[in-house]
Amino acid sequence: MSKSFRVSPEFHEFVTAHKRDDETMEETLRRLIGGPDPDEVAGILSDETADAVEERLNEKRERSVEGKDDVRERFE
């Protein structure tokens, strides 16, 4: 199964600029964001631990967005 999603032209250009000749776009994105291949780590964590990790990542993502919003507001 595959999915598609929209990205800005700037982000697409960024990813394309970092794409190696022997990589697919998915492989490039995985390399750029870091982290393991999901298929290799599936089932390692208990549901409880996975939920806790997901919650922490969501909190971190929210703080990151808030921080970027703060910086953007300073320059407006």
C-alpha positions in Angstrom: 0.0 0.0 0.0 1.2 3.5 -0.7 -0.1 6.9 0.3 0.5 10.3 -1.1 0.6 13.7 0.6 1.0 17.3 -0.4 4.1 19.3 0.4 5.1 22.9 -0.5 7.2 23.4 -3.6 10.0 24.6 -1.3 10.0 21.4 0.7 9.8 19.2 -2.4 12.8 21.1 -3.8 14.7 20.7 -0.5 14.1 16.9 -0.5 14.9 16.6 -4.2 18.2 18.5 -3.7 19.2 16.0 -1.0 18.1 12.9 -2.9 20.8 10.5 -3.9 20.8 8.9 -7.3 20.3 5.4 -5.9 17.4 6.5 -3.5 13.7 6.6 -3.8 12.0 9.7 -2.4 10.8 7.6 0.6 14.4 6.5 1.3 15.6 10.1 1.1 12.9 11.2 3.5 13.7 8.4 5.9 17.4 9.4 5.8 16.6 13.0 6.3 14.3 12.6 9.3 16.5 9.9 10.9 15.3 7.0 12.9 14.8 3.3 12.2 12.7 1.7 9.5 9.3 1.1 11.0 9.2 -2.5 9.8 12.4 -3.2 11.7 11.1 -2.0 15.0 7.4 -3.0 14.8 6.3 -4.9 17.9 9.4 -4.1 20.0 7.5 -1.8 22.4 4.6 -2.7 24.6 1.4 -0.8 23.7 1.7 1.2 26.9 5.3 2.2 26.1 4.5 3.0 22.5 1.6 5.2 23.7 3.9 7.1 26.1 6.5 7.6 23.4 3.9 8.9 21.0 2.5 11.3 23.6 6.0 12.7 24.3 6.7 13.1 20.6 3.4 15.0 20.2 4.3 17.2 23.1 7.7 17.9 21.6 6.2 18.6 18.2 3.7 21.1 19.7 6.5 22.9 21.6 8.5 23.1 18.4 5.6 24.6 16.5 5.0 27.1 19.3 8.6 28.1 19.3 8.6 28.7 15.6 5.4 30.7 15.9 7.1 32.9 18.6 10.1 33.5 16.3 7.8 34.3 13.4 5.9 36.8 15.5 9.1 38.6 16.4 9.9 39.2 12.8 6.5 40.5 11.8 
